[in-house]
Amino acid sequence: MLTDRPRHPEHGKALPQPDLSEIRVDQVLRALGEPIRLGIVRSLARSELPMNCSSFGLTVSKSTSTHHFKVLRENGIIAQYEQGTARYSELRDTELEQRFPGLLAAVLAATREDSWQD
């Protein structure tokens, strides 16, 4: 079940995301298996603040970009919220670590930095 609970109420309207108990490891791994999505996650992992979706510099169409962010959000990897006309994303790293200890760190460490279009 996707919920609209905001992580940080001051950020704006949160988009639906799964509860922690509903996140499945197979879905997380499948989502991270796509190079563009892995690159998005890698960028978010390096960022201390939520990132505007247009700041990733993806070289795909807007609809394709939207699809990649939706897959990451619906599989519990990122949280997104809207603030005015902008959409921001942040990694749910603390929650993922709680649900699957060491998984995200292992995936990021095992994949090459240049495996996407960064």
Secondary structure as UniProt FT lines:
FT   STRAND          2..3
FT   HELIX           9..11
FT   STRAND          13..14
FT   STRAND          17..18
FT   HELIX           20..22
FT   HELIX           25..32
FT   HELIX           35..46
FT   STRAND          51..52
FT   HELIX           53..56
FT   HELIX           62..74
FT   TURN            75..76
FT   STRAND          78..83
FT   TURN            84..85
FT   STRAND          86..91
FT   HELIX           93..99
FT   TURN            101..102
FT   HELIX           103..110
FT   TURN            113..114
//
